[in-house]
Amino acid sequence: MTICELSDYKLAPEGSGNGFNKICFALSAGDVCSIKTDSAADARLFLRALATLTKPVEGEYYFNGVPLDFSDYRNLLPVKRKIGYIASDSGVISNRTLRENIFLTSYYFEDSIPFELKERTKKLCRHFKIEKKLDFPSAELNQLDLRIAITIRELIKSPEFLILECPEDFMEHHKYHIFIDILDSFLMEEIPIVFLSYDLNFIHKFSKKTILITDGSLTTVPKTT
């Protein structure tokens, strides 16, 4: 089953990148795709495009077969809720507590903060050792704690697919194995993943396909060793 598809997708360049000219890409259940590129800027642009954070110049984005309407950001909110996006430009709201930031999705969609943690969320907070910091203002916490909060926030969405940018840089080394174990559970459920990583062990463990991004073009090939 195809979950998301980009058809003749044209994206304007960002930063030092080339942008993309009418690329095509499809992501199905069970796919795990690593990105290999000559341009980190284009890799990040592609990840943002998959997360519906970048409006295309031309082309269509289909989510579960339905074309998305980028004319108003509110049209995209139901889809954003179904996409896990853990990347360097994922943010928190500084004047809210860590707890409120973790439940940011519920706040947007239900206009309420569920202050009682569900068991799965409690377990994640406990494993990542931030349960005692949940009621601290985000502005008082360090960057690593905020990244963990972002990670938990995206995981508890129960996303239909997951986007990762350099997970090896996103958390402390002694907590990295926790994240690896969580990804293993995603694979068992055939939740597709697209990631950019420079950790060869991570790539070897998870990648099933390689997305090649070169000079504004994109192709998908079977995993190469």
N, C-alpha and C positions, 0 to 999 in steps of 0.2 A: 504493500500500500504506500503510495506516494504521499508524504506529509506536507512537504513544501517544494515548490518548483519556481524557478526563475526562468522566464521565457523572453529571449531577445532583450536582455536587461542591459541598459546603458547607464553608467554611473559617472558623474563628474569626478575628476581627480581631487584628492585631498592631500595637503602637505606636499611631500616630495613624490607622491605616487603618480601613476599613469591614468588611473580611472579604468573603467571597463567599457568595451564597445560591443553591445549586443551578445552577451554571454548567455549560455543556457546551463542550468544546473537543476538536478532533482535529488531529493533526500527521502529515502524510504525507511520504514521500520527496520531496525537492525544494522543500519549503516553506521560505520564509525570512520570518519574521514579526517586525515591529517593534511595540513596545508604545507606545501613546499613552494617557496617563492623567491624571486629576486628583489622583492619590494615589501618590506614590513608594512609600509603605509597602505599598499594595496591589499595586503592580507587583512589588516584591521578594517579597511573599508568594506571588504567582502563580509567579514563577521558582522559588522554593523548593518549591512544590507539584509543579511539573513535575520537579524533581530528586529527588522522593520524600523531601524533608527535613522536610515538614510533614504530619502525619496529618490526614486529613479528618474532619470531624464526621459527615458523611453522604456517600454517593456511592461510585462505583467509579473506580479508575484501572486502565485496561487497557494493558498493554505487549505489543505484538505479539499483541494479541487475548486475552491471558491476564490475568485480574483479579489485582491485587496484594493480598497479605495484610500489613496494617500491624500485626498483633498482636504481632510480634516483629521488631526491626530486622534480625535475621540473615536473615529471609525476603527482605529487600530488597537485600541485598548484591550478588547476581548482577546485578540491574538497575542499581544504582548504578554498577557497573563499566562499563556500556554507555552511560552518560550523561556527557557532558562539561559541567562546571559551573564557570564562571570568573566569580566574583562577589566582592563585598566581604567576604562572610562565609566564603569559602573559606579554609581555614587550613593551617598547617604545624605540625609537632611541633618545639618549640624545642630540645629536647635531642638532636635528630638532625641529621645533616649534610644539606646541600642535596641530595646524591646520594640519600640514603635517603628524603628527602621526595618527590623526583621519582618514585621507585619505590614509593611508599606503597601503590598498588593491588596490585602484585605481592606486597608484604609481607603484606597482608591475605588475599589469595586463595591464595597459594602458600607462605606461611610462609617466604619466603626473599627476599633482596635480590639481584637480578642486577647485580653490581657492574660487569660488562662492558657498556658502552653499545652498544646497537644503532646501526647506521649512521644511521638516521633521528633518533634521540635525539642522537647526536653532532652532527649537522648543526644541529638546533634549538639546542643549547647553544652551538655556535659562532656561529650567526647572532645569537643574543641576547647573546653575549659573557659567558657565565657559566661556560665550561668550566674556567677556572682557579680557580673558587670552589666546585667541587662537593664538596670534602672539608672545607669550613669548616662549623663548627656553625652552624645556622640563627640562633641567638641573636646571633651576631656580625655578621650581614649586615643591610643596610638593607632597608627595606620594598619598594623597587622590585625588588631581587634576589629577594626572597621571592615577589613577585607573578609574576615571570618563571618561577620554579620551579613555581608553581601552574599557570601557563598551559601549560608543557611537560608537566607531569604529566597534565593533562586531555587534551591533544592526543594523547599517545602511547597513550592508551587505545584509539585508533581508535573513537571513540564512534559510536553509532547516531544520536544527535542531540546538538546543542550548545546550551548555554544561556549567555548573556553578559549581564552587568550593566555598563553604562558602560565598554566596553573602552577608550574614549579616556582614562579616568582610571587605567587599570590598568598602564600602562607609560610609559616615557619617550618623548617625542615622536619622537626619532630612531630608536626601535625600533618605532614604531607601524606603519610601512609594511611591516615584516616580517610582522606579524600580519595585515595586510590581504592580503598575498600568500598566506598560508596559508589564509585564509578563501576566497579565490578557488578554491583547489584543492578545498576542501570542496564548493563549489557544483558543480564539475565532476563530483564523485562523487554529487551529489544528496543529500548529507547535510543533513537539515533543521536549521534554526537558529531559535531564538527569542531576541530580544535587546531590552534597554532601552538606549537611547542618546539623548544630547542633541546629538550631532554630526550636523548636518543633511547633511553630505557622506556620512557613513557610512550614514545612513538611506537617502538617495537611491541610493547605489550598490548596497546589498544588499537592501533590503526589497522583497518581492513581495506581502505582505499586511500589513494593520494590525490589531492587536489593540486594541480600544477598551475601556478599563477605567474605568467611571464609577459611583460610588455603589454599589459592590458587585456590579455587573453586568458581563458580558463579552460582547462581540460581535467577530466577525472579518469584515473587509471587504476587498475588493481594494485594492491600493495606491492612495493618493491623492497627488496632486502638490501 
